[in-house]
Amino acid sequence: MIVEVVGGADARPEVKVVDVDELTSLHLALGEVTDEEADGALRAAGLGRLADGETGYLDPAALRASAEPQAGAADWPQRWEGMLATARERGWVADDGSLQVHVESAAGA
């Protein structure tokens, strides 16, 4: 699953949750936006925040609410829970319950 922050209409960043059936990885992809714009867009969407250019934090409940309606796999809820369990096992869950994710550049994608 990918959470994208890309330049939107009128140069306002947009947040999109894509590849929702791919639950073996989760990352944040930034298009041609600044870190400040990405952080602001994530917060405005209620999906999370950007810690720095390499790390973001996503709200699992908000992420699920955005992703699940797009899911095509019948076993998606079970696979989602498996992804969360893996994140906990690997120490990718912050004290506030948010999911720590890697940031990748999506510029030009």
N, C-alpha and C positions, 0 to 999 in steps of 0.2 A: 504494500500500500504506500502511496506517495501523497503527501500534502504539499501542494504547489502554491507558491506565492509568486504571481506573475503580474506584469504591468497590465492594467485593465483599461477600460475606456476612460478617456480624459486623463490618462496617466495615473489613475488611481489603482493601486494594487488590488488584485483579486485573489482570494484563497479558494482552491479547488481540492477536493479529495478524489484521487483517481486510483486506478488499479486496485479497487477495493477487494477483489477476490484473491489477490496475491498477499497472503497473510504470513509468509515466511520472512518478510522484511518490511521495515517501516522506516521511512526517512522523510526529511523535509527538503524540498527542491526549490531554490530561489532563482527566479528569472532576473531580468534587468531591474532590480529594485535594491535600494540600500538596506543595510541591516535595520536601520530605524524604521523604514517603510514596511519591511517584512514584519518586524515586531508589532508595529501598530496595526497592520492588517490582521495578523493572527489574534491579537487581543480583541479587535473589533468584531471578528468572526466568532469569538468565544472559544477558539480551538486551542489556544496556548500562547506561548511567548518564545522569543528568541533570546538566548543567553548571550551568544556571541556568534561570530561568523562560522563556527564549527558545530555548535550545539544548540538544540532547541528543546522545548518541553511542550508536550501535547496533553490536553485533558482527555483521558480515555472515554469518559461518558459523552462528551461533546463529539469526539471523533467517531465513536460508534453511532451516535445519532445521525451524523452526516453520511457515514459509509454504508450502514446496514440497508437503507432503502434502495441503494444501487446494487446490492449484492445479488449475484446470480446463482451462487452455490447453495444447495439445500442445507448443507452442514456448516454454513457460515458461522452461526452463533457458537458452535463447538470449536471451530477453528479460531475464532476470535478469542475465546477463553484460553485456548492453547497458546496463542501469541502472547497474551497477558502473563500467563504462567512462565513462559520462557523469559519474558522481560524481567519478571521478579527474580527468577533464578540467576540471571546474569547481572543483577544489580542495576538495571536500567529504569527503576522506578524511584522517583525522588521522594523525599519525606512528605511532600504534599500530595502524593499519589499520581503526579503527572509522569508521563513516559518520556524518558530522555532519548532523543533521537539525533542522529548525525545529519548535518546540513550539507547538501550538495548543490552545486551551481547548475541551474537548468537553462542558463542564458544560451540562446541560440538553439535550444531544443525545439 
